[in-house]
Amino acid sequence: MQSLLPQDRVALKRLESDIKRVSNANGILLVGVDTQRLADEFQEHLITNFALKFFTFENEILRELANNECYNKNDFFLANIYGHNNPKAVVAGLQFQRDFIYLKNIKIVVILSNELLEYLKCEAGDLFSTVKFSYSFNDHSFSYIPEVKDEKLQKAIADYEKYLLSDLKHNNILYDLTTNIALEAHNIGNFNLALEYFNLSLSYTNNHKGKKAYTLGNIGMTYNNLGNYQKALKFQREALDLHKKMKDKYGEANSLSNSGNAYSGLGMLKVALKSFNDSLKIYKEIDDKNSIAISLGNIGNIYFKLGEYKTALQYQNDALTIHKEIGDKSGISASLGSIGNIHMGLGEFEMALQHQNDALKIEKEFGDKNGIAIALGNIGAIYQNLGEFQTALQYINDALKIHQEIGDKHGIATVLGNIGKLYLELEEFKAAMEYLNDSLKIEKEIGNKLGIASILGSFGNVYQGLQEFETALKYQNDALKTYKGTGDKSGISASLGSIGNIYREMQEFKIALRYQNDALKIKKEIDEKNGIANILGNIGDTYLKAGDYENALKYCHEALKISKENKYIYLEAETLKDIAKIHKLQHNPKEAKTHYLLSRHLFEAMKLEKKVEEIRKEIEAL
């Protein structure tokens, strides 16, 4: 059942327990799913693991079971009505023939669509007085197929090559043909090819100011996509100067917007924000709705990086509204992805996953490699936060392949860093350092300050895990200094919290609490729920190590509450484990065992065998 989220796996375990319970009595269990693939997967899983008997039927499941003497009434049956040609007639039969369940001692699992399950809940109250249990599951599987729609690019290249065979060649036509190739290559994320043809088209401008400014801007935009922000700024400045001389407002706004993207990549967030606001002002003057929406999204992305999530969400929703109004699918996808990132930052992972999957669907329709890679990476990050490490690695590696294919240095560096962080979370420090080193090398090469700060912080976490605290402090302080230079509140709070954690391990508890409380204050200021829960748990751990069990329990329970409310299953499991440790130290083995078992249950659902074994040993030692 690889397509299920961790919280769905918890529900699956409950379903399996209920099947065992009903097997000694009678009853009907309803399992709602959202895809045929998941319906078939459930069917195979339940038949294989619980010896359920697959039951074929026409329309009336319960009547046919009750009246067919060929069936052993002691068997536990399964009927799969997902995709049935008349499912409402089938569920109507379940409603009106429910008495057969008791009269004939019927035990059955019925797999149906989530929509039908909800319909039954609303329209069949009598049935639900009979139904033992009902569940709803969603399919989160994904298989990347590297299919890119490049027909337009191939046609553009063919037109150019055909024209090259002409006896007479005109620079104006050559400019148009090469620019068309570059734009089509850029549209599908083939940035190196785009750069090659934009440079070629630049040679055909004959110093025409408009064409030259447009092409310089496109070259700068492409360097931006490749993560070479310094070169991007160089070309954007040249383009901006030309647009101003020509009093071309639209071109000026485009250059400002592209410059904002470069400043953002360099971690110069306040400068980027000014560029985007300046461009937005011009776009509003000329009433360019599409560009207004893009600018709103860009401003939202800056506020997200600054950790001001509520403001970021407001801008992204405004951008999404305009993109929908004008029918811009590419813009809709970008806004959905950005909104998904905000929900992930707020710890609202289910909403984040929904938005990223919607974005991915659109990117696949367009065949945009860069967009597909970004969406895959974002989905991987969500699964990582949910504790689904193997699924996360699958998505992130798929993203890495595409970024490498299109030569996107920024994307490669980001994904390498994310893989390093994943291995860090799994405590595989050697693998983590290899990926982090590769990422840091690229981030320094392209001058991405936020990326550098993030990797420095991760190195600090690695050295903390290796118990090399002085080295860990050096890296975290370097990260903090870099984050402060960019104004990134989320990054500043993360570094403060990490420094506090190191001092805790060094048993410098007062210093640790000072840093952790400073971090908590910022997390609350920007309303970053996941970060708040993490730091509350870390403060609890500091009090635990300091021997102040009362405050340790207080902070851990606050962290647990937020984790449960927001379905941070991994954090919930870790916090339950910490609470168990506190009860153990208070010589309260009953409470300790209860919390260890709850924690183990969640780690089992996440298939984290090392954690399960660790808790098993703790329980045995009680």
TIFIDREN-136480 format. One record per residue (C-alpha): x, y, z. Coordinates in pm, whole numbers, plus 50000, padded with zeros to 5 digits. Layout:
BEGIN
XYZ
...
***
This chain:
BEGIN
500005000050000
502775023949899
500395050649770
498995058550117
500095087450336
501305079250690
498005090050846
496195067450594
498405038550703
497245044451059
493645041650934
494615010050741
495854994151063
492495002351225
490684986550928
492794955050963
492034953251336
488324957551267
488364929651009
489744906151276
487064917951518
484164913351273
485434879151163
484074864751487
480644880651444
478884896351145
478844930450982
479684952150684
482784974150652
482885001350386
486205012150232
486085043950024
488845050649766
489405076349493
491005056249209
490525022649039
494205015349103
493765019849478
490544999349476
492404970449311
495344974449551
493024972349853
491314941949703
494624923549656
495934934150000
492844922750194
492404890050005
496094881050039
496544890550404
493134882150554
491914853650333
488784872950232
486704856449959
486204877349648
482484879049569
481134885449218
477574898449192
475054914748962
473464943249161
472234929849494
475234919549705
473464910150027
470494892349867
472744871849638
474964862049930
471984853050149
470254831649884
473264813849736
473724780149905
477124775449738
478734800549971
480104790750310
478384814450550
481434813350781
483554830150513
484474866950520
483664882150178
484934911749976
483044930149701
484674957049488
482044980149338
484455007949238
483915012748865
480654992748865
478325003948583
475455010948826
476995017049170
474015036149312
471755006149253
474284984649439
474435007649741
470645010549738
470594972849774
472924975250073
470515000050232
467294980350179
468694945250234
470704952750547
468644928050757
470354899150574
473584908050759
472164895851090
469784869350956
472424851550746
475504860550955
477154878950665
480644893450702
481764915450412
484094943850313
482724966050034
485154987749838
483485017849677
484245053449570
484675080849830
481795099549664
479465069849717
480645066150074
479745102350143
476405097349965
475635067750191
476505087550502
474055114850400
471275094050247
471405060450423
471265066150796
469555032550851
472435014350683
474965032750897
473215019951206
474194985651074
477624993350926
480354984051171
483045006951033
483745029550735
487005044050604
488105068250333
491485066250155
493175086649882
495675075249619
498925095349637
500965074149398
502935089149111
505065074648836
507145099448637
507165094048263
509675116948093
507375126847809
507915162147686
505835178447415
508545194047195
506725193346859
506765231546841
510495232246917
511265206446647
509175225746395
510945258246486
514355241746433
513195226346103
511985260545978
515345276346067
517385248645902
515225250845590
515775288445569
519545283745603
519435265145270
518085296445096
520325315844862
519365349145017
519295353545392
518025383745584
519035391445940
515485401446035
514165367145937
517125349446100
516415369246418
512775358546421
513585321846353
516325318846616
514275337646874
511365313946811
513615283646869
514955299047191
511485306847324
510165271747248
513245256247413
512755278647716
509055269347738
509895232547787
512795239148025
515675232647782
517575263047908
520995255547761
519505252547413
517475284247476
520635303047577
522455291147265
519745304547033
519105336847227
522815344847188
522575336446818
519525358946776
521425387046953
523925386446665
521065392446417
519615423846587
521685448146373
521805470046685
518045475446666
517415488647019
514065471647070
515225437346952
518525440547138
516815450147466
514285421747430
516995395847360
519295408047638
516385404647878
515695369247756
519365359647799
519255373548153
516035354548224
517625322048101
520735326848316
518295331248602
516735297548523
520195282048516
520985296748860
523695320448732
522275351348904
525255374748864
525245370248486
521465373548487
521735407648657
524405419148411
522145412948111
519025426648284
520835459448363
521805463247996
518225455747890
516785479848149
519005508448029
517845503647668
514165501247765
514415533647964
516125551747672
513295540247443
510675549147709
509355513547672
507325509147990
506485472547931
510095463447864
511235483448165
508785464748389
509955431148251
513595439448321
512745450248676
510785418248732
513595396148599
516125415448809
513925408349111
514165371049037
517965373449024
518155393049352
515855367349511
518135339149398
521075357449554
519165360449883
518925398649853
515245397249942
514585433650030
516185445049703
514155418849516
510955431049682
511625466649564
512215454749205
508985434849203
506955463549351
508435487649094
507505463948812
503995458548956
503405496148959
504215498748587
502155467948493
499155483648668
499725516248478
499605498148143
496845474248264
498685441748177
496705416148379
498945386348312
502055405348421
500215419348724
499425383648831
503045372648780
504295402348986
501835394949266
503115359149270
506735370849277
506025394049570
504255365349745
507335343449697
509535369849862
507235372550162
507295334550183
511095334650190
510945361750457
508715338650660
505685361650641
503295334150536
499955351650579
501045380750358
502535356050109
499265336650089
497285368450028
499495377849731
499455342549585
495675339849609
495335373749436
497665361249162
495735328449126
492435347249090
493785367848798
495415337648629
492065319548643
490205350048509
492415351948200
492695314048158
496485312548199
497145276148288
500885280848327
500255309148572
497635288548755
500195260748799
502835284748931
500375299749182
499185265349296
502775254449355
503565286049551
500415282449762
501405246249825
504805257949952
503125282150192
500865254850330
503925232850377
505665261250562
502605264250784
502665226550840
499375221050654
500725191350458
497515176950314
496575210450159
500175214350041
500085180249871
496765187749704
498065220549557
501385205249440
499645175849273
497285199949094
500325220148979
502105188548862
499105177748657
499105210748468
502895210348414
502655175248266
499925187248029
502305214247901
505375191847904
507325218348097
510375199648229
511395226848471
507865229448611
507575191648644
510915189948829
509935217749070
506575201449145
508205167249199
510755182549437
508035200549630
505985168649663
509105150349783
509645176950049
506085172250175
506505134550204
509785140350388
507985162350641
505345135150677
508045109550758
507565091150426
511285089950351
511375063650077
508515080149887
510215113849935
513495100449795
511705086749489
510155120449405
513335140149481
515515117349267
513055120848977
513325158749017
517135156949023
517245137448695
515215164248518
517195193448663
520425176548550
518955169748206
518075206448149
521245219848316
519415239148590
522165245948846
519855261649101
517505231849081
520375206849101
521825224249409
518455225849581
517635189249520
521115177149621
520705196749943
517275181550003
518645146349956
521435154650202
518885167150455
516815135650409
519835113650484
520585135950783
517095129150916
517755091850872
521035096951066
523095084550770
525695111850820
528285101150563
525755100950278
524315133750405
527715151150394
528425139150040
525195154049905
525535185750111
529095191449986
527975187849624
525095211849687
527235237949867
529775238149584
527055247349331
525335272449563
528645291049606
529295289349233
525955306249152
526085329349455
522795318149612
522965332049968
519795315150093
520975281849956
524405286350114
522835294750452
520555264550437
523415240650358
525655255850628
522865249750880
522525213750761
526275208350806
525855221451159
523135195451217
525375167851081
528245177151314
525815179151605
524725143651523
528385133551521
528815150051866
531355175251726
529705204951894
532305232251837
532315225451463
528525224051467
528355258351637
530715273451379
528505261951090
525275273251260
526685307751341
527855311350980
524345301750867
522765326751110
525005354750984
524095346850623
520355345150698
520495378650880
522105393550571
519095382850363
516415391750619
514945356450603
512985353550930
512265316550893
515975309350835
517055331851125
514695313851364
515855279651238
519505288851303
518735302651650
516885270851737
519725249051608
522305268451808
520105263852115
519965226352050
523755224352037
524125242752367
521585218652515
523745189152410
526715207152568
524585209652889
524635247752873
520915248452948
520415285653021
522135295752698
520185268952509
516835281652639
517715317452551
518375308452188
515365285252167
512965311152310
514305337252066
513605312651785
510115305051921
509275342151933
510055346051561
508195314051467
505085326951646
505495360951483
505405345451134
502835318951240
504945289651123
503055261251294
505445233351208
508365254151337
506475263451654
505775226951731
509395217251661
510835244051889
508315236952168
509455200752157
513115211452163
512505234252463
510785204952633
513835183552559
516105210252708
514075210653031
514125172553031
517915171453009
518085198553278
515985176453508
512965200153514
510315173853433
507315196253500
508315221953236
509475194053004
505985178453007
504325212352966
506235221252649
506045186152503
502265185352546
501995219252372
504065205052084
501935173452078
498715193352055
499915213051751
501275181151590
497945163151625
495915192851504
498035196051190
498755158851133
502535161651172
502735124151218
506535121951246
506725150451496
503795135651688
505625102351714
508855118851833
506985140052089
505115109752227
508495092652264
509855122752455
506815123052685
507355085952750
510965093052849
509825119653097
507325095753259
510025069153275
512355092953460
509495101853694
509205064453775
505785062053612
506195030553397
502485027153311
502285061853148
505695056852991
504585024152827
501315039752704
503165068052528
505875045052393
503185022752240
501415052552083
504715064351940
505605029551811
502205026851643
502915058251440
506485048151352
505145014251234
502685032451010
505615052050864
507615019750822
510555033951018
511965001051147
514925016851330
512575038451535
510255008951603
513174987851726
514455016451941
511085019252115
510774981452153
514004981552351
512775010852565
509564992052649
511504960452739
513724981052970
510764995053171
***
